[in-house]
Each structure stands twice: as C-alpha cells, then as structure tokens.
Amino acid sequence: MRDQKHRSPLGSGNAAERFEIAGFALGEARAKNRHGWPVIIEGKRDRYALEALEFTGPIEVLNRGWGLDRFIAYLYETYGTRDAQGGPSMCLLMDWDRTGGRLQKSLTERLEAMDVKVCDALRNQLLKALKPETRVVESLKSLAVDLLPFIDMEDSSVD
C-alpha cells in the first residue's frame, strides 16, 4: 500500500505520483529478480541503470553479438517457460521508444510461440509513469535518487 507520509523529493503534484508508481513497479520487479527472475534488457548501459537501482539477480543483455534465434534459445534453455509459481519466467524490459517497442513485440511473440510466459507489465508501467522524463532504460540511472525510496519501500514489503 502506498503511504501518503512517504513523499518524493520531487515535491507534490503529478511528477511525485508518477515516480511513486514507477518506484513501486521497480521495487516489485527487484524483489523477484533477487530470487532468480531474470530481467531482459537491450544493452550494457541498461544493465548499469538496473545495478544503480540495486538489482542483484540475473540481468540478460540482448545485444551481446548473438543472433535473435540464438538468444531466444538461450533464454528458453536457461529459464524455461514458467517461474516456480506458474507465472512469467522472465521480465522483458526494452526501451519505451519505437525500436524498443518493436523488440518487445518481436521477443514476446517468439518466446510465447515457444510457450514461454513473459512479463511486460514493468515496461508498460514505466512507459506511462516516466515517458515525460525518459524513453530509455539507461536513463533510470540518473533518476535513481528519486526512485530508490519507493523501490526500497515496495521491495521490503514484497519479501
């Protein structure tokens, strides 16, 4: 639950509410990631951004010099089709620009064709909450100071 006593350093208004929404979504994902739920991202700068937000579990980088077929086969073999509770076996977090949208759609379709359940809820929530500030995952690093209090609050309530 969101507690009105915890306000963002952004002050009041729409920005504070949007950062709170983004922070809670990231906190839930970070808690799952710590327990082995992989987050799939585009590049190494995206990895640095998630590490700045204290993600410590598996982070898989799409742009590693492999073809898409090999990468998808790797994800399938490594993480399977479902998590232990029957939910999505991985989180796809491509940028929320046009290229990221195409990648997200292509990966989702190809993985689901192999019966791999994926989560795109984090990307969708960040797209809605942070679009005015950024359209790319790597920029989350520069927003870490504002997001971490909300991430920490949600992450601690999930465990």
Secondary structure, DSSP 8 states (H G I E B T S, - for coil): ---TT---TT-SSHHHHHHHHHHHHHHHHHHHHHTT--EEESSHHHHHHHHHTT--S-EEES-SS--HHHHHHHHHHHH-SS-TTSS-SEEE---SSHHHHHHHHHHHHHHHHTT--EE-HHHHHHHHHHTTT-SSGGGGGGGHHHHHHHHHHHHHHH-
